Amino acid sequence: MSRKTLARIAGIAACAAAFSPASAQQANEDWQTIDVLTDMVANAMGRTATPVDRRIKLARCPEQASITAIDAHTLAVRCNSLGWRLRVPMTGPASAAQASFARPAAAAPVIRRGDNVRVTIDTESFSISYAAVATEDGRVGETIALRGSDAKSMLSAVVTGAGRARITD
C-alpha cells in the first residue's frame, strides 16, 4: 500500500473513532446534565426550561457550565473557558404552587468587595454597631467575610441589606 492510501485509512479511522457510539453517548450525557441543571434553575424561578436541542454540536466544556437567568423567560448556559453560550427558553409557571413561591435565581449582590458595612450585634439586652469593610461580594442572606478597623481583625456576618450585616449570637 502506498503512503497516500495509509494516510487516508488513518484519517477515516480517526473520524470513525471521533463519531463512535461511546463519544455520542458522552455528548448525550453532557446534554442531560445541562438539562437537569437548567431545570433546577427554572424550577427555582417557578418556570419550566425547554430541553436543549441534541443536534447542537459544541466542544465539551472542561468544567461545569454556568447557568444564569438572563430575564424572566430565558436562561444562559455558558462555558467560560471555551467561550460558548446557549440561550434556553423557559415556559410558563411550572405549577400554580411553585409560581406563588417563585424567586429570582441569582439576585445581584447588595454588598460589593471594598464597601463600608455597618455590622450590628443584637441581643435581648443590648445592640452594638460596628464599622467594617467587605472583603467579598454578598447577597441578602449570605454570610460574608469582613475586615475590621485594623487589617488583622476579620469577622463574618450575614448580609441583611445594602451596606448592612448582622452577627447572630
C-alpha positions in Angstrom: 0.0 0.0 0.0 1.2 3.5 -0.7 1.6 6.2 2.0 -1.2 8.1 0.5 -3.6 5.2 0.9 -2.4 4.5 4.5 -2.9 8.2 5.3 -6.5 8.1 4.0 -7.2 4.9 6.1 -5.8 6.5 9.2 -7.9 9.6 8.6 -11.0 7.5 8.2 -10.2 5.6 11.3 -9.7 8.8 13.3 -13.1 10.1 12.1 -14.8 6.9 12.9 -13.3 7.0 16.4 -14.5 10.5 16.9 -18.1 9.6 15.9 -18.2 6.3 17.8 -21.2 5.4 19.9 -19.1 6.0 23.1 -18.4 9.6 22.2 -22.0 10.1 21.1 -23.1 8.6 24.5 -20.7 11.0 26.3 -22.1 14.0 24.4 -25.7 12.9 25.2 -24.8 12.6 28.9 -23.4 16.2 28.8 -26.6 17.5 27.4 -28.6 15.5 30.0 -26.5 17.2 32.8 -27.2 20.6 31.3 -30.9 19.8 31.0 -31.0 18.8 34.7 -29.2 22.0 35.8 -31.4 24.3 33.6 -34.5 22.5 35.0 -33.3 23.2 38.6 -32.7 26.9 37.9 -36.0 27.3 36.0 -37.9 25.5 38.8 -36.4 27.8 41.4 -37.9 30.7 39.3 -41.3 28.9 39.1 -40.9 28.1 35.4 -40.0 25.1 33.1 -36.9 25.0 31.0 -37.0 23.8 27.4 -34.6 20.9 26.8 -31.5 21.7 24.8 -31.6 20.6 21.1 -29.3 17.5 20.9 -28.3 18.4 17.3 -26.2 21.3 18.6 -22.5 20.5 18.2 -20.3 22.3 20.7 -17.0 21.4 22.2 -17.3 19.7 25.5 -16.9 22.2 28.4 -13.9 21.1 30.5 -15.6 22.5 33.7 -19.2 22.6 34.8 -21.1 25.0 32.6 -22.6 28.1 34.4 -26.3 28.7 34.2 -27.8 32.2 34.9 -31.1 33.9 34.3 -31.0 36.5 31.5 -34.5 37.6 32.1 -37.9 36.0 33.3 -38.1 34.0 30.0 -34.5 33.0 29.2 -31.6 31.2 30.8 -28.0 31.4 29.6 -25.7 28.3 29.7 -22.1 29.4 29.4 -18.7 27.7 29.1 -16.3 30.5 30.0 -13.1 28.6 29.2 -14.3 27.8 25.6 -16.3 31.0 25.1 -19.6 29.4 24.0 -23.1 30.4 25.3 -26.5 29.0 24.7 -29.9 30.6 25.4 -32.5 28.3 26.9 -36.1 29.5 26.7 -38.4 28.9 29.7 -42.2 28.5 29.6 -45.0 29.5 32.0 -45.1 28.6 35.6 -44.1 25.0 36.4 -47.2 24.8 38.7 -49.5 27.1 40.5 -48.0 26.3 43.9 -44.4 26.9 42.7 -45.4 30.2 40.9 -46.6 31.7 44.2 -43.2 31.0 45.8 -41.1 32.0 42.8 -37.9 33.9 43.5 -35.1 35.1 41.2 -32.4 32.5 40.5 -29.5 34.9 41.0 -30.1 38.2 42.8 -27.5 40.9 42.4 -25.1 41.4 45.3 -26.1 44.2 47.7 -22.7 44.5 49.2 -19.6 44.6 47.0 -16.0 43.9 47.9 -14.5 47.1 49.4 -17.9 48.6 50.5 -18.2 50.0 54.0 -20.6 47.9 56.0 -22.5 48.6 59.2 -22.4 45.4 61.3 -24.8 45.0 64.2 -24.9 42.6 67.0 -28.4 42.3 68.6 -29.2 40.5 71.8 -32.1 40.8 74.2 -30.3 43.2 76.4 -28.1 45.3 74.1 -27.3 46.2 70.5 -23.8 47.1 69.1 -22.9 48.6 65.8 -19.5 48.2 64.2 -17.9 49.6 61.0 -16.2 47.1 58.7 -15.1 46.7 55.1 -16.4 43.9 52.9 -13.7 41.5 51.6 -16.2 39.8 49.2 -19.5 40.4 47.4 -22.6 39.3 49.2 -26.4 38.9 48.6 -29.1 39.2 51.2 -29.0 36.1 53.4 -25.4 35.1 52.6 -22.6 35.1 55.1 -19.6 37.1 54.0 -16.1 37.9 55.4 -15.5 41.4 56.7 -12.3 43.2 57.8 -12.5 45.4 61.0 -10.8 48.7 61.6 -7.4 47.2 61.7 -6.2 44.9 59.0 -5.8 41.9 61.4 -9.4 41.7 62.7 -11.6 39.5 60.5 -15.2 38.6 61.1 -18.1 37.1 59.3 -21.7 38.3 59.2 -25.0 37.7 57.4 -26.0 40.3 54.8 -29.3 42.0 55.8 -29.4 44.7 53.1 -27.3 47.3 51.2 -24.3 48.2 53.4 -25.7 46.3 56.4 -24.9 42.9 58.0 -25.7 41.2 61.3 -23.8 38.9 63.6 -26.1 36.5 65.4 -25.4 35.2 68.9 
